[in-house]
Amino acid sequence: MRDQIILGVDPGTAVTGYGIIQVSGSAITLIKHGVIETGKGDDHPMKLKVIFEGILAIIDQYNPDELAIEAPFFGKNVQSMLKLGRAQGVSMAAALYRNIPITEYSPKKIKQSITGNGNASKEQVAAMLQQLLKFKNDALFLDATDGLAAAVCHYLQNNIGGKSGEKKHTGWKAFLADNPSKLHASKTSTKEK
């Protein structure tokens, strides 16, 4: 099976996080993670334009085979939820514009896949990804690791590159226990603003 590239996105109206991984067989490598910042202000349509163009530029540069995106969570503030839904929508539109398949995951499902705990904090998710993919992350880039978490969740949920009949794993700890030699870290991973 050929290598695959997965783009993960954590949509947000102020900051949209993303992470890109390459899957080779059953090993994954971090290619890049970063954020798209839309700037301050109340011009919501312009923020959506920045997100759309940013995701499109990432797609054009890295040619992902699939996009995994975090679904907006249901909160008490309806206006915030609507804005997040729009940010998710323009991210999805960018992928659809380039004919890239999209899979949506709930925040709880992503956290469960990465840490084994659906109620884990952003910091716990980031720490687990740092340990597993051997990269350094800045606390300011938790949105970037949330995007990366969506990509890794998609890999784990679909066992991309795995052989049929291969054991499914409930999280990273179980995967690493069974496959300690299959994890590779990128030597060139960088953060991008």
Residue pairs with C-beta under 8 A, 6 or more apart in sequence:
1 25
1 161
3 22
3 23
3 24
3 161
4 22
4 23
4 65
4 66
4 160
4 161
5 20
5 21
5 22
5 23
5 31
5 62
5 63
5 64
5 65
5 66
6 20
6 21
6 23
6 64
6 65
6 66
6 67
6 68
6 151
6 154
6 155
6 160
7 18
7 19
7 20
7 58
7 59
7 62
7 64
7 66
7 67
7 68
7 95
7 100
7 151
8 18
8 19
8 20
8 21
8 67
8 68
8 69
8 70
8 147
8 148
8 149
8 150
8 151
8 152
8 153
8 154
9 16
9 17
9 18
9 55
9 67
9 68
9 69
9 70
9 91
9 147
9 150
10 16
10 17
10 18
10 69
10 70
10 143
10 146
10 147
10 149
10 150
11 51
11 69
11 70
11 72
11 84
11 87
11 88
11 91
12 84
12 87
12 143
13 38
13 44
13 47
13 48
13 51
13 83
13 84
13 86
13 87
14 37
14 38
14 40
14 47
15 35
15 36
15 37
15 38
15 143
16 35
16 36
16 38
16 51
16 54
16 55
16 87
16 91
16 143
16 147
17 33
17 34
17 35
17 141
17 142
17 143
17 144
17 145
17 146
17 147
17 148
18 33
18 34
18 35
18 36
18 55
18 58
18 144
18 147
18 148
19 30
19 32
19 33
19 144
19 145
19 147
19 148
19 149
19 150
19 151
19 152
20 30
20 31
20 32
20 33
20 58
20 62
20 64
20 151
21 28
21 29
21 30
21 31
21 148
21 151
21 152
21 155
22 28
22 29
22 31
23 155
23 160
23 161
24 161
24 184
25 161
25 162
25 182
26 159
26 161
26 162
26 163
26 166
26 179
26 182
27 161
27 182
27 183
27 184
28 133
28 152
28 155
28 183
28 184
29 133
29 184
29 185
29 186
30 133
30 135
30 148
30 185
30 186
30 189
31 62
31 186
31 189
32 62
32 186
32 189
32 190
32 192
33 135
33 137
33 141
33 144
33 145
33 147
33 148
33 189
33 191
33 192
34 141
34 144
34 190
34 191
34 192
34 193
35 141
35 143
35 144
35 147
35 191
35 192
35 193
36 50
36 51
36 54
36 55
37 193
38 46
38 47
38 50
38 51
39 47
39 50
41 47
44 83
44 86
47 87
48 86
48 87
48 90
49 90
51 87
51 90
51 91
52 90
52 91
52 93
52 94
55 90
55 91
55 94
55 95
56 94
56 97
56 98
59 94
59 95
59 98
59 100
60 98
64 100
65 100
65 101
66 100
66 101
66 102
66 103
66 154
67 91
67 92
67 95
67 100
67 101
67 102
67 103
68 102
68 103
68 104
68 105
68 150
68 151
68 153
68 154
69 88
69 91
69 92
69 102
69 103
69 104
69 105
69 150
70 88
70 104
70 105
70 106
70 107
70 110
70 146
70 147
70 150
71 88
71 104
71 105
71 106
71 107
72 81
72 84
72 85
72 88
73 81
73 84
73 106
73 107
74 81
75 81
92 102
95 101
95 102
96 102
103 154
103 157
103 158
105 113
105 150
105 153
105 154
105 157
108 118
108 119
109 118
109 153
109 157
110 125
110 146
110 149
110 150
110 153
111 117
111 118
111 119
111 120
111 124
111 125
111 149
112 118
112 171
113 149
113 152
113 153
113 156
113 157
113 171
113 172
114 120
114 125
114 128
114 129
114 149
114 152
114 153
114 171
114 172
115 124
115 125
115 128
115 171
115 172
116 170
116 171
116 172
116 173
117 124
120 128
122 142
122 145
122 146
123 139
123 142
125 145
125 146
125 149
126 137
126 142
126 145
128 172
129 135
129 137
129 145
129 148
129 149
129 152
130 136
130 137
130 145
132 152
132 172
132 176
132 183
133 148
133 183
133 185
133 186
133 189
134 185
135 185
135 186
135 189
137 144
137 145
137 191
138 191
141 191
144 191
152 172
154 160
156 169
156 171
156 172
156 175
159 166
159 168
167 178
169 175
169 178
176 183
